[in-house]
Each structure stands twice: as structure tokens, then as C-alpha cells.
Amino acid sequence: MIMKQKTKIPSYYIGKTYKYEARKVIEDFQADNYNIGTAITYLLRAGKKSGNPLKQDIQKAINHLKFELDRLC
């Protein structure tokens, strides 16, 4: 029998008011699009992860949106 170990989700991926996990929001809205989902995840956690300033996370989101635009062309 294989026991699944519950993974602790970092606090910067959990909303403050409703405690929604970023991954669950993405699964609900953009599960079929990696680049858009990743961009949204970067924006949701922007400036909250230690060592990742707000500007850096916004730029990462922009990069993934550009990847998606390139993919569509």
C-alpha cells in the first residue's frame, strides 16, 4: 500500500481572505493553457515570495504572456 504524503503549500500561493490556493484557481480557469496559467500564478504571488521582488514576478508573467502570443502566431 502506497501512502500519499500531503505537500505543504507555501503561504505565498494561498490567498489571504478566502485561502484559495493559486493552483486550484488556475485549474478552474486555465488548466488547458500552461503559459496563461503560469502568468496568472506569477501575478497572484507577485512580491510575496522571498527573494522575488514584485517587479521580477510581473516581468515573469509578461514573459509567459509573450510566449503564448508567439505560440499563437
Secondary structure as UniProt FT lines:
FT   HELIX           11..13
FT   HELIX           22..30
FT   TURN            31..32
FT   HELIX           34..45
FT   TURN            46..48
FT   TURN            50..51
FT   HELIX           54..72
//
